[in-house]
Amino acid sequence: MIRQPHTSPREIIIADAIKEVVSELRLVDVVDYIAFIRLEQFGCISDIVDSAAELFFYPGALRLGHGGEVHVAGPRRRGLCLISNCARPVPPSISH
């Protein structure tokens, strides 16, 4: 993929916006994420992501995508990658 000139500033904006959500996701033990991914229980991870995201965004603004992966090669090289989707939902309107 060819990088566009506006990609880097957008990545910075998104990373800054979701850092609180990431902090919430880190409260869950990595062993639980490993078990959910290994057993393909992505619905459980989706619930965790939705709960963390709704603290800072409109419901549905940040959701789990279609999967994730875990890297546990060594004590310093551990990581969890969750594929997420960012949407721009319309705020709920007030009914009269």
Secondary structure, DSSP 4 states (H G I P E B T S, - for coil): -PPPTTHHHHHHHHHHHHHHHHHHHTTS-HHHHHHHHHTT-HHHHHHHHHHHHTTTS-TTSEEEEEEEEEEESSTTSEEEEEEEEE--PPPPPPP-
